[in-house]
Amino acid sequence: MKKIEAIIQPHKLDEVKEALIGIGVDGITISEVRGHGRQKGHTEVYRGQEYKVDLLPKVKLEMVVASARVDQIVGVLAEAARSGKIGDGKIFVSSIEEAVRIRNGERGEVAL
Protein backbone atom coordinates (compact mmCIF):
# COMPACT_ATOMS: atom_id res chain seq x y z
CA MET A 1 0.00 0.00 0.00
CA LYS A 2 1.11 3.55 -0.71
CA LYS A 3 0.05 6.94 0.55
CA ILE A 4 -0.18 9.64 -2.10
CA GLU A 5 -0.12 13.24 -0.91
CA ALA A 6 -0.62 16.03 -3.42
CA ILE A 7 -0.38 19.77 -2.84
CA ILE A 8 -2.25 21.55 -5.64
CA GLN A 9 -3.70 24.92 -6.61
CA PRO A 10 -7.19 25.44 -5.11
CA HIS A 11 -8.76 26.25 -8.50
CA LYS A 12 -7.71 22.81 -9.81
CA LEU A 13 -9.51 20.85 -7.07
CA ASP A 14 -12.71 20.08 -9.00
CA GLU A 15 -10.80 18.89 -12.07
CA VAL A 16 -8.55 16.68 -9.96
CA LYS A 17 -11.46 15.20 -7.97
CA GLU A 18 -13.40 14.38 -11.16
CA ALA A 19 -10.33 12.78 -12.75
CA LEU A 20 -9.66 10.62 -9.68
CA ILE A 21 -13.28 9.56 -9.32
CA GLY A 22 -13.27 8.78 -13.05
CA ILE A 23 -10.57 6.11 -12.54
CA GLY A 24 -12.23 4.64 -9.46
CA VAL A 25 -10.41 6.33 -6.57
CA ASP A 26 -12.93 6.35 -3.73
CA GLY A 27 -11.24 7.54 -0.56
CA ILE A 28 -9.72 11.02 -0.62
CA THR A 29 -9.02 13.35 2.29
CA ILE A 30 -8.90 17.02 1.30
CA SER A 31 -7.50 19.82 3.46
CA GLU A 32 -7.07 23.54 2.89
CA VAL A 33 -3.46 24.41 3.68
CA ARG A 34 -1.05 27.32 3.26
CA GLY A 35 2.57 27.25 2.21
CA HIS A 36 5.15 28.13 -0.41
CA GLY A 37 7.73 26.46 -2.55
CA ARG A 38 10.61 27.96 -4.46
CA GLN A 39 8.66 31.08 -5.45
CA LYS A 40 8.54 32.16 -1.76
CA GLY A 41 5.20 33.91 -2.26
CA HIS A 42 4.65 37.29 -3.89
CA THR A 43 4.00 40.94 -3.05
CA GLU A 44 0.65 42.69 -3.32
CA VAL A 45 -0.34 46.32 -3.03
CA TYR A 46 -3.30 47.19 -0.81
CA ARG A 47 -4.32 50.83 -0.26
CA GLY A 48 -0.94 52.03 -1.42
CA GLN A 49 1.03 49.76 0.90
CA GLU A 50 3.09 46.83 -0.35
CA TYR A 51 2.62 43.53 1.49
CA LYS A 52 4.57 40.29 1.17
CA VAL A 53 2.28 37.27 0.85
CA ASP A 54 4.57 34.35 1.66
CA LEU A 55 2.05 31.67 2.62
CA LEU A 56 -0.13 30.94 -0.38
CA PRO A 57 -3.43 29.03 -0.18
CA LYS A 58 -3.14 25.44 -1.45
CA VAL A 59 -5.19 22.25 -1.25
CA LYS A 60 -3.74 18.99 0.09
CA LEU A 61 -5.16 15.67 -1.08
CA GLU A 62 -4.29 12.44 0.72
CA MET A 63 -5.19 8.90 -0.30
CA VAL A 64 -3.98 5.42 0.54
CA VAL A 65 -4.10 3.09 -2.45
CA ALA A 66 -2.97 -0.36 -3.58
CA SER A 67 0.68 -0.30 -4.69
CA ALA A 68 -0.26 -1.59 -8.15
CA ARG A 69 -2.33 1.54 -8.89
CA VAL A 70 0.20 4.20 -7.85
CA ASP A 71 1.61 5.00 -11.31
CA GLN A 72 -1.86 5.34 -12.85
CA ILE A 73 -3.16 7.54 -10.04
CA VAL A 74 -0.07 9.78 -9.93
CA GLY A 75 -0.24 10.22 -13.73
CA VAL A 76 -3.93 11.20 -13.71
CA LEU A 77 -3.44 13.46 -10.70
CA ALA A 78 -0.47 15.27 -12.26
CA GLU A 79 -2.24 15.73 -15.58
CA ALA A 80 -5.41 17.12 -13.98
CA ALA A 81 -3.51 19.47 -11.63
CA ARG A 82 -1.06 20.84 -14.23
CA SER A 83 -1.50 24.41 -15.48
CA GLY A 84 2.11 24.80 -16.65
CA LYS A 85 2.73 27.76 -14.34
CA ILE A 86 4.94 28.07 -11.29
CA GLY A 87 3.24 26.89 -8.11
CA ASP A 88 1.32 23.95 -9.63
CA GLY A 89 2.34 21.84 -6.63
CA LYS A 90 3.96 18.55 -5.72
CA ILE A 91 3.03 14.88 -5.34
CA PHE A 92 4.61 12.70 -2.66
CA VAL A 93 4.38 8.89 -2.48
CA SER A 94 5.25 6.96 0.67
CA SER A 95 4.82 3.39 1.92
CA ILE A 96 2.10 2.39 4.33
CA GLU A 97 2.73 -0.63 6.52
CA GLU A 98 -0.82 -1.33 7.64
CA ALA A 99 -4.40 -0.17 7.26
CA VAL A 100 -7.25 -1.19 9.59
CA ARG A 101 -10.94 -0.55 9.01
CA ILE A 102 -12.24 0.40 12.44
CA ARG A 103 -15.82 -0.74 11.77
CA ASN A 104 -15.05 -4.43 11.27
CA GLY A 105 -11.30 -4.90 11.86
CA GLU A 106 -10.39 -5.66 8.24
CA ARG A 107 -6.66 -5.25 7.59
CA GLY A 108 -4.44 -4.51 4.62
CA GLU A 109 -5.69 -3.60 1.15
CA VAL A 110 -9.21 -4.93 1.84
CA ALA A 111 -9.53 -2.17 4.47
CA LEU A 112 -9.05 0.48 1.79
C-alpha positions in Angstrom: 0.0 0.0 0.0 1.1 3.5 -0.7 0.1 6.9 0.5 -0.2 9.6 -2.1 -0.1 13.2 -0.9 -0.6 16.0 -3.4 -0.4 19.8 -2.8 -2.3 21.6 -5.6 -3.7 24.9 -6.6 -7.2 25.4 -5.1 -8.8 26.3 -8.5 -7.7 22.8 -9.8 -9.5 20.9 -7.1 -12.7 20.1 -9.0 -10.8 18.9 -12.1 -8.6 16.7 -10.0 -11.5 15.2 -8.0 -13.4 14.4 -11.2 -10.3 12.8 -12.8 -9.7 10.6 -9.7 -13.3 9.6 -9.3 -13.3 8.8 -13.1 -10.6 6.1 -12.5 -12.2 4.6 -9.5 -10.4 6.3 -6.6 -12.9 6.3 -3.7 -11.2 7.5 -0.6 -9.7 11.0 -0.6 -9.0 13.3 2.3 -8.9 17.0 1.3 -7.5 19.8 3.5 -7.1 23.5 2.9 -3.5 24.4 3.7 -1.1 27.3 3.3 2.6 27.3 2.2 5.1 28.1 -0.4 7.7 26.5 -2.6 10.6 28.0 -4.5 8.7 31.1 -5.4 8.5 32.2 -1.8 5.2 33.9 -2.3 4.7 37.3 -3.9 4.0 40.9 -3.0 0.7 42.7 -3.3 -0.3 46.3 -3.0 -3.3 47.2 -0.8 -4.3 50.8 -0.3 -0.9 52.0 -1.4 1.0 49.8 0.9 3.1 46.8 -0.3 2.6 43.5 1.5 4.6 40.3 1.2 2.3 37.3 0.8 4.6 34.4 1.7 2.1 31.7 2.6 -0.1 30.9 -0.4 -3.4 29.0 -0.2 -3.1 25.4 -1.4 -5.2 22.2 -1.2 -3.7 19.0 0.1 -5.2 15.7 -1.1 -4.3 12.4 0.7 -5.2 8.9 -0.3 -4.0 5.4 0.5 -4.1 3.1 -2.5 -3.0 -0.4 -3.6 0.7 -0.3 -4.7 -0.3 -1.6 -8.2 -2.3 1.5 -8.9 0.2 4.2 -7.9 1.6 5.0 -11.3 -1.9 5.3 -12.8 -3.2 7.5 -10.0 -0.1 9.8 -9.9 -0.2 10.2 -13.7 -3.9 11.2 -13.7 -3.4 13.5 -10.7 -0.5 15.3 -12.3 -2.2 15.7 -15.6 -5.4 17.1 -14.0 -3.5 19.5 -11.6 -1.1 20.8 -14.2 -1.5 24.4 -15.5 2.1 24.8 -16.6 2.7 27.8 -14.3 4.9 28.1 -11.3 3.2 26.9 -8.1 1.3 23.9 -9.6 2.3 21.8 -6.6 4.0 18.5 -5.7 3.0 14.9 -5.3 4.6 12.7 -2.7 4.4 8.9 -2.5 5.3 7.0 0.7 4.8 3.4 1.9 2.1 2.4 4.3 2.7 -0.6 6.5 -0.8 -1.3 7.6 -4.4 -0.2 7.3 -7.2 -1.2 9.6 -10.9 -0.5 9.0 -12.2 0.4 12.4 -15.8 -0.7 11.8 -15.0 -4.4 11.3 -11.3 -4.9 11.9 -10.4 -5.7 8.2 -6.7 -5.2 7.6 -4.4 -4.5 4.6 -5.7 -3.6 1.2 -9.2 -4.9 1.8 -9.5 -2.2 4.5 -9.0 0.5 1.8 
